[in-house]
Amino acid sequence: MFNLRAEGANGCMIEVDTVEYEFRRDLYDQPEAVVEMEQALFGRWLSEELGTNRAQAQRILHQAETLLAERRGQFDWHGSELSLRLDHESARVWMQAEGDVDDLEDGFGLADEACEAGLDDFIGLLCGWIDYIGG
């Protein structure tokens, strides 16, 4: 793990001390986020659901920063395979059920199909992604 504190090109502060990640290019020269095992779905969410959609990433970043500042509320985002839920303390990504939504307990899949991180860490990760895909 590492601690990174810098101001990203988009003006947000990046400070990540509990999520280890790397941004790189895959075999097809597409941006790819590789995140440590416990939060691996965040990497898949960035790579496959957001991809190079900087505008969408910035909208989600704005929602996350608003939740952090106001200390209340919730934001849900649903992609083609993964969903994201933000609240004033945390970020959660989970695999969407292919069958009946009732198969998921509390809206989330099994432990290996969902992950969670602190909202500050998520903001740092998302700022890093925005900088990476924008550069």
PABADREN-648382 format. One line per field, with one value per residue: residue number from 1; residue in three letters; x, y, z of N, C-alpha, C in turn. Coordinates in steps of 0.1 Angstrom, whole numbers, plus 5000, padded with zeros to 4 digits. Layout:
! PABADREN-648382
pos = [NUM | ...] $
code = [ALA | ...] $
nxx = [X | ...] $
nyy = [Y | ...] $
nzz = [Z | ...] $
caxx = [X | ...] $
cayy = [Y | ...] $
cazz = [Z | ...] $
cxx = [X | ...] $
cyy = [Y | ...] $
czz = [Z | ...] $
//
This chain:
! PABADREN-648382
pos = [1 | 2 | 3 | 4 | 5 | 6 | 7 | 8 | 9 | 10 | 11 | 12 | 13 | 14 | 15 | 16 | 17 | 18 | 19 | 20 | 21 | 22 | 23 | 24 | 25 | 26 | 27 | 28 | 29 | 30 | 31 | 32 | 33 | 34 | 35 | 36 | 37 | 38 | 39 | 40 | 41 | 42 | 43 | 44 | 45 | 46 | 47 | 48 | 49 | 50 | 51 | 52 | 53 | 54 | 55 | 56 | 57 | 58 | 59 | 60 | 61 | 62 | 63 | 64 | 65 | 66 | 67 | 68 | 69 | 70 | 71 | 72 | 73 | 74 | 75 | 76 | 77 | 78 | 79 | 80 | 81 | 82 | 83 | 84 | 85 | 86 | 87 | 88 | 89 | 90 | 91 | 92 | 93 | 94 | 95 | 96 | 97 | 98 | 99 | 100 | 101 | 102 | 103 | 104 | 105 | 106 | 107 | 108 | 109 | 110 | 111 | 112 | 113 | 114 | 115 | 116 | 117 | 118 | 119 | 120 | 121 | 122 | 123 | 124 | 125 | 126 | 127 | 128 | 129 | 130 | 131 | 132 | 133 | 134 | 135] $
code = [MET | PHE | ASN | LEU | ARG | ALA | GLU | GLY | ALA | ASN | GLY | CYS | MET | ILE | GLU | VAL | ASP | THR | VAL | GLU | TYR | GLU | PHE | ARG | ARG | ASP | LEU | TYR | ASP | GLN | PRO | GLU | ALA | VAL | VAL | GLU | MET | GLU | GLN | ALA | LEU | PHE | GLY | ARG | TRP | LEU | SER | GLU | GLU | LEU | GLY | THR | ASN | ARG | ALA | GLN | ALA | GLN | ARG | ILE | LEU | HIS | GLN | ALA | GLU | THR | LEU | LEU | ALA | GLU | ARG | ARG | GLY | GLN | PHE | ASP | TRP | HIS | GLY | SER | GLU | LEU | SER | LEU | ARG | LEU | ASP | HIS | GLU | SER | ALA | ARG | VAL | TRP | MET | GLN | ALA | GLU | GLY | ASP | VAL | ASP | ASP | LEU | GLU | ASP | GLY | PHE | GLY | LEU | ALA | ASP | GLU | ALA | CYS | GLU | ALA | GLY | LEU | ASP | ASP | PHE | ILE | GLY | LEU | LEU | CYS | GLY | TRP | ILE | ASP | TYR | ILE | GLY | GLY] $
nxx = [5008 | 5003 | 5009 | 4996 | 4997 | 4986 | 4979 | 4955 | 4952 | 4927 | 4921 | 4913 | 4921 | 4943 | 4945 | 4955 | 4955 | 4948 | 4940 | 4954 | 4966 | 4970 | 4973 | 4972 | 4979 | 4960 | 4963 | 4951 | 4955 | 4938 | 4927 | 4933 | 4925 | 4940 | 4933 | 4940 | 4934 | 4912 | 4896 | 4891 | 4870 | 4865 | 4885 | 4877 | 4852 | 4860 | 4876 | 4859 | 4832 | 4832 | 4854 | 4868 | 4852 | 4853 | 4836 | 4814 | 4827 | 4836 | 4811 | 4803 | 4823 | 4818 | 4793 | 4802 | 4820 | 4802 | 4785 | 4804 | 4810 | 4785 | 4778 | 4756 | 4730 | 4727 | 4740 | 4733 | 4745 | 4742 | 4756 | 4763 | 4770 | 4780 | 4773 | 4772 | 4773 | 4772 | 4777 | 4778 | 4800 | 4811 | 4820 | 4806 | 4808 | 4792 | 4784 | 4758 | 4728 | 4721 | 4697 | 4668 | 4663 | 4658 | 4674 | 4697 | 4711 | 4701 | 4706 | 4731 | 4756 | 4772 | 4800 | 4823 | 4816 | 4812 | 4825 | 4839 | 4849 | 4864 | 4849 | 4866 | 4889 | 4878 | 4873 | 4899 | 4909 | 4892 | 4898 | 4925 | 4920 | 4906 | 4925 | 4944 | 4930 | 4926 | 4950] $
nyy = [4988 | 5023 | 5058 | 5085 | 5119 | 5145 | 5172 | 5168 | 5171 | 5180 | 5195 | 5183 | 5171 | 5143 | 5117 | 5088 | 5061 | 5036 | 5021 | 5002 | 5007 | 5006 | 5022 | 5014 | 5005 | 4982 | 4952 | 4961 | 4988 | 5002 | 5021 | 5007 | 4998 | 4985 | 4972 | 4965 | 4932 | 4930 | 4952 | 4948 | 4949 | 4976 | 4984 | 4970 | 4983 | 5009 | 5004 | 4990 | 4999 | 5028 | 5035 | 5054 | 5076 | 5105 | 5127 | 5115 | 5103 | 5126 | 5136 | 5117 | 5120 | 5146 | 5142 | 5125 | 5142 | 5161 | 5145 | 5139 | 5165 | 5174 | 5155 | 5137 | 5118 | 5099 | 5082 | 5065 | 5045 | 5028 | 5005 | 4985 | 4959 | 4963 | 4979 | 5010 | 5025 | 5053 | 5068 | 5091 | 5082 | 5059 | 5040 | 5016 | 4988 | 4965 | 4934 | 4931 | 4913 | 4885 | 4873 | 4872 | 4901 | 4898 | 4878 | 4889 | 4900 | 4928 | 4944 | 4938 | 4916 | 4884 | 4881 | 4879 | 4892 | 4918 | 4949 | 4973 | 5006 | 5034 | 5067 | 5088 | 5075 | 5064 | 5088 | 5097 | 5076 | 5078 | 5105 | 5101 | 5083 | 5099 | 5119 | 5101 | 5091 | 5114 | 5124] $
nzz = [5000 | 4996 | 5001 | 4986 | 4979 | 4961 | 4938 | 4914 | 4878 | 4873 | 4895 | 4919 | 4951 | 4957 | 4978 | 4988 | 5009 | 5015 | 4994 | 4969 | 4937 | 4901 | 4870 | 4836 | 4801 | 4782 | 4761 | 4738 | 4738 | 4754 | 4783 | 4815 | 4848 | 4875 | 4905 | 4940 | 4954 | 4973 | 4966 | 4939 | 4921 | 4918 | 4900 | 4877 | 4873 | 4868 | 4844 | 4826 | 4828 | 4831 | 4815 | 4790 | 4793 | 4802 | 4810 | 4822 | 4844 | 4857 | 4865 | 4883 | 4902 | 4910 | 4924 | 4944 | 4958 | 4967 | 4984 | 5004 | 5014 | 5023 | 5040 | 5040 | 5024 | 4993 | 4964 | 4935 | 4908 | 4878 | 4857 | 4828 | 4837 | 4863 | 4894 | 4913 | 4944 | 4964 | 4995 | 5023 | 5036 | 5023 | 4994 | 4972 | 4950 | 4930 | 4915 | 4891 | 4894 | 4874 | 4873 | 4892 | 4910 | 4937 | 4945 | 4955 | 4985 | 5004 | 4982 | 4972 | 4959 | 4965 | 4988 | 4972 | 4950 | 4954 | 4966 | 4988 | 4997 | 5015 | 5012 | 5007 | 4998 | 4974 | 4960 | 4956 | 4940 | 4918 | 4909 | 4901 | 4880 | 4862 | 4856 | 4844 | 4821 | 4808 | 4801] $
caxx = [5000 | 5011 | 5001 | 4998 | 4989 | 4990 | 4967 | 4953 | 4950 | 4913 | 4919 | 4909 | 4933 | 4944 | 4952 | 4950 | 4965 | 4943 | 4937 | 4966 | 4961 | 4979 | 4967 | 4981 | 4972 | 4959 | 4968 | 4944 | 4958 | 4927 | 4931 | 4929 | 4928 | 4943 | 4932 | 4943 | 4924 | 4899 | 4888 | 4893 | 4858 | 4866 | 4893 | 4868 | 4842 | 4867 | 4880 | 4848 | 4819 | 4835 | 4863 | 4874 | 4841 | 4857 | 4824 | 4806 | 4836 | 4835 | 4798 | 4803 | 4832 | 4810 | 4784 | 4810 | 4825 | 4790 | 4782 | 4814 | 4809 | 4772 | 4777 | 4743 | 4726 | 4732 | 4740 | 4734 | 4748 | 4741 | 4762 | 4758 | 4773 | 4783 | 4766 | 4780 | 4765 | 4780 | 4770 | 4787 | 4811 | 4817 | 4816 | 4804 | 4806 | 4787 | 4779 | 4744 | 4723 | 4716 | 4683 | 4659 | 4670 | 4656 | 4685 | 4707 | 4707 | 4704 | 4710 | 4745 | 4759 | 4780 | 4812 | 4833 | 4810 | 4810 | 4836 | 4837 | 4861 | 4860 | 4846 | 4878 | 4897 | 4872 | 4875 | 4913 | 4910 | 4885 | 4906 | 4936 | 4915 | 4903 | 4938 | 4950 | 4923 | 4926 | 4963] $
cayy = [5000 | 5036 | 5071 | 5095 | 5132 | 5155 | 5178 | 5163 | 5181 | 5185 | 5203 | 5177 | 5165 | 5129 | 5112 | 5074 | 5054 | 5023 | 5014 | 5001 | 5006 | 5009 | 5024 | 5010 | 5002 | 4968 | 4948 | 4969 | 5002 | 5008 | 5023 | 4997 | 5000 | 4973 | 4975 | 4953 | 4921 | 4933 | 4962 | 4946 | 4953 | 4990 | 4985 | 4966 | 4993 | 5020 | 5000 | 4985 | 5007 | 5042 | 5035 | 5068 | 5086 | 5115 | 5135 | 5106 | 5102 | 5139 | 5138 | 5109 | 5127 | 5157 | 5136 | 5120 | 5153 | 5167 | 5137 | 5141 | 5178 | 5176 | 5144 | 5131 | 5115 | 5086 | 5083 | 5052 | 5045 | 5014 | 5003 | 4973 | 4947 | 4966 | 4991 | 5018 | 5032 | 5062 | 5076 | 5101 | 5075 | 5048 | 5036 | 5002 | 4984 | 4951 | 4927 | 4930 | 4899 | 4882 | 4868 | 4879 | 4910 | 4894 | 4869 | 4897 | 4905 | 4942 | 4950 | 4935 | 4902 | 4877 | 4888 | 4880 | 4899 | 4932 | 4955 | 4986 | 5015 | 5047 | 5076 | 5096 | 5067 | 5063 | 5100 | 5097 | 5067 | 5084 | 5116 | 5095 | 5078 | 5111 | 5124 | 5092 | 5090 | 5128 | 5128] $
cazz = [5000 | 4995 | 5004 | 4975 | 4980 | 4950 | 4932 | 4901 | 4868 | 4874 | 4906 | 4932 | 4959 | 4956 | 4989 | 4989 | 5017 | 5018 | 4982 | 4961 | 4923 | 4890 | 4857 | 4825 | 4789 | 4779 | 4748 | 4727 | 4741 | 4762 | 4797 | 4824 | 4862 | 4883 | 4919 | 4948 | 4954 | 4981 | 4959 | 4925 | 4913 | 4915 | 4888 | 4866 | 4871 | 4861 | 4831 | 4817 | 4829 | 4828 | 4803 | 4787 | 4794 | 4812 | 4814 | 4832 | 4855 | 4864 | 4871 | 4895 | 4911 | 4916 | 4933 | 4956 | 4966 | 4973 | 4995 | 5014 | 5019 | 5030 | 5050 | 5040 | 5010 | 4986 | 4949 | 4928 | 4894 | 4873 | 4844 | 4821 | 4846 | 4877 | 4899 | 4922 | 4954 | 4972 | 5006 | 5028 | 5042 | 5016 | 4980 | 4970 | 4937 | 4930 | 4902 | 4890 | 4893 | 4860 | 4874 | 4900 | 4919 | 4951 | 4949 | 4962 | 4999 | 5006 | 4969 | 4969 | 4956 | 4974 | 4992 | 4962 | 4939 | 4958 | 4974 | 4995 | 5001 | 5021 | 5001 | 5004 | 4989 | 4961 | 4953 | 4952 | 4929 | 4906 | 4904 | 4894 | 4867 | 4853 | 4852 | 4835 | 4808 | 4802 | 4797] $
cxx = [5009 | 5002 | 5005 | 4990 | 4995 | 4977 | 4966 | 4951 | 4936 | 4910 | 4916 | 4922 | 4932 | 4952 | 4947 | 4960 | 4959 | 4939 | 4949 | 4961 | 4972 | 4970 | 4977 | 4973 | 4972 | 4965 | 4962 | 4946 | 4947 | 4932 | 4925 | 4934 | 4929 | 4943 | 4934 | 4931 | 4911 | 4890 | 4889 | 4882 | 4859 | 4874 | 4885 | 4858 | 4848 | 4870 | 4869 | 4836 | 4822 | 4844 | 4869 | 4863 | 4844 | 4845 | 4816 | 4814 | 4836 | 4822 | 4797 | 4812 | 4825 | 4800 | 4791 | 4815 | 4813 | 4786 | 4791 | 4813 | 4796 | 4770 | 4763 | 4740 | 4732 | 4731 | 4741 | 4736 | 4748 | 4746 | 4756 | 4760 | 4775 | 4775 | 4775 | 4770 | 4775 | 4771 | 4781 | 4800 | 4819 | 4813 | 4816 | 4802 | 4802 | 4783 | 4764 | 4739 | 4718 | 4701 | 4675 | 4667 | 4668 | 4667 | 4696 | 4702 | 4711 | 4709 | 4725 | 4746 | 4766 | 4793 | 4822 | 4828 | 4807 | 4823 | 4832 | 4850 | 4855 | 4858 | 4858 | 4887 | 4891 | 4874 | 4889 | 4915 | 4904 | 4892 | 4918 | 4932 | 4912 | 4915 | 4944 | 4943 | 4924 | 4940 | 4968] $
cyy = [5012 | 5047 | 5081 | 5108 | 5141 | 5161 | 5174 | 5174 | 5187 | 5192 | 5196 | 5171 | 5150 | 5125 | 5098 | 5067 | 5040 | 5015 | 5014 | 4999 | 5010 | 5012 | 5021 | 5008 | 4987 | 4964 | 4956 | 4984 | 5009 | 5010 | 5012 | 5000 | 4987 | 4977 | 4963 | 4944 | 4925 | 4943 | 4960 | 4950 | 4968 | 4992 | 4981 | 4976 | 5005 | 5016 | 4997 | 4994 | 5022 | 5043 | 5049 | 5079 | 5096 | 5123 | 5127 | 5105 | 5115 | 5141 | 5129 | 5115 | 5138 | 5152 | 5131 | 5131 | 5160 | 5159 | 5139 | 5154 | 5180 | 5165 | 5138 | 5127 | 5102 | 5089 | 5069 | 5054 | 5031 | 5013 | 4990 | 4960 | 4951 | 4979 | 4997 | 5025 | 5040 | 5067 | 5084 | 5095 | 5065 | 5048 | 5021 | 4999 | 4969 | 4947 | 4927 | 4916 | 4897 | 4877 | 4877 | 4888 | 4906 | 4884 | 4876 | 4902 | 4920 | 4949 | 4947 | 4920 | 4896 | 4885 | 4890 | 4887 | 4914 | 4936 | 4969 | 4993 | 5027 | 5057 | 5085 | 5088 | 5065 | 5076 | 5101 | 5088 | 5073 | 5096 | 5111 | 5089 | 5089 | 5117 | 5114 | 5091 | 5104 | 5131 | 5120] $
czz = [5000 | 4999 | 4994 | 4978 | 4970 | 4945 | 4918 | 4891 | 4868 | 4887 | 4919 | 4938 | 4959 | 4969 | 4991 | 4998 | 5020 | 5006 | 4973 | 4946 | 4913 | 4877 | 4846 | 4812 | 4787 | 4766 | 4736 | 4729 | 4747 | 4776 | 4806 | 4838 | 4869 | 4898 | 4928 | 4950 | 4961 | 4974 | 4944 | 4916 | 4909 | 4902 | 4876 | 4863 | 4864 | 4846 | 4821 | 4817 | 4825 | 4815 | 4802 | 4787 | 4805 | 4818 | 4825 | 4845 | 4864 | 4871 | 4884 | 4906 | 4918 | 4927 | 4946 | 4964 | 4973 | 4985 | 5007 | 5021 | 5028 | 5040 | 5051 | 5025 | 5005 | 4971 | 4944 | 4913 | 4889 | 4859 | 4838 | 4829 | 4860 | 4881 | 4910 | 4932 | 4963 | 4983 | 5012 | 5034 | 5033 | 5001 | 4979 | 4955 | 4938 | 4916 | 4902 | 4888 | 4879 | 4861 | 4882 | 4910 | 4934 | 4955 | 4956 | 4975 | 5000 | 4993 | 4965 | 4967 | 4968 | 4977 | 4981 | 4949 | 4942 | 4966 | 4978 | 4998 | 5008 | 5009 | 4998 | 4995 | 4975 | 4953 | 4948 | 4940 | 4916 | 4900 | 4896 | 4881 | 4857 | 4848 | 4841 | 4821 | 4801 | 4796 | 4785] $
//
